[in-house]
Amino acid sequence: MARLTRDEMRGKAQTVLGLVDPAVLGSTLMHEHLIWDIRPPTIRDRDPGVEPGLANHWGMSSSTAASPANAWQPSVEVATEAVAEAVAAGCETIVELSIGGLSPDPDGLVRVARATGCHIVMGCGHYVEDYQFPENHTRSIDDFAAEMVAQVQEGMWGTQVRAGLIGEIGCQDAWTPLERRVMEAALIAQQETGAALTIHPARRQDSPQEVMDFIAARGGDPSRTIMDHIDRTVFDDDALFRLADTGVVLEWDLFGQESSLYVHNLDIDMPNDAGRLRAIRKVLDRGHKGQVVISHDICHRAHMTRWGGWGYAHIHRTVLPLMRRRGFSEAEIQEILVDTPRRLLTFA
Ligand SMILES: [Zn+2]
């Protein structure tokens, strides 16, 4: 497979169908999963258990009644139906971050993109250590970096489909030596390819700052770095503003989760959509232009409309009208959904 050069990629974006003019990307969800497996690897050979349905919807939706079947979505047909719904609501591009450890399906996503007309941009690299392949434990920084560069320039997971950004690179609590090697490799790959880097921080308020300090110490570019899951991680204004001051792009990507209950960290109160918008408002009012993106991070079937959830159209159908009612200007909405994603997805 031909290897694209940095010069061929610079100034363009890369979807699963190939290089595109970034001007075509339009309204973009920056963090989703369409075809994924987020079951812990240790239970993947077991019976997937109860299917999500109406009678267990609250338990499946909140993960208070977890079932492996709910955490696994391998169907191209299901993904196509879900993306078509988002497109009908005004979504034009979806960033799909099912990477190493989450059963990425590049060829499946090509079929979804062709069937729906949605631009799909894939991430690359490896998720948190608990999900990584056993052989990763002995791999070097240079080996991971070379793999990510090839995933952007050549193709990934045995296919000819290339990545359009790096991540979501995973961090557990505590941040493990293996994860630090993958992060350092991602920084090398970012410098070599000009791609943006998106990061899954640990569920601990100082994790994003710890990662940004690590990146700054290695000469990384915060303006081309996205810190995911701010909604479940940062609750204190001082911590939020200090993070914003690094120049990183802040991602509120759990839109649609309207419950304060967050089973992965019972010590926090998860904000609802209105709370997310209030936090975003504070960051915009402090002058952090071009530092906010949003998404749903759907990775359970109960969150999809086919199983009674809010689905990938929720932001366009429900959150945009809410933003307008809450006084967000059209320019601000355009910046969050179109301009900032386009800047990030354009290879430097
Ligand atoms: Zn994710």
Residues whose N, C-alpha, C, O or C-beta is under 5 A from the ligand:
A	BS01	ZN	L97 D297
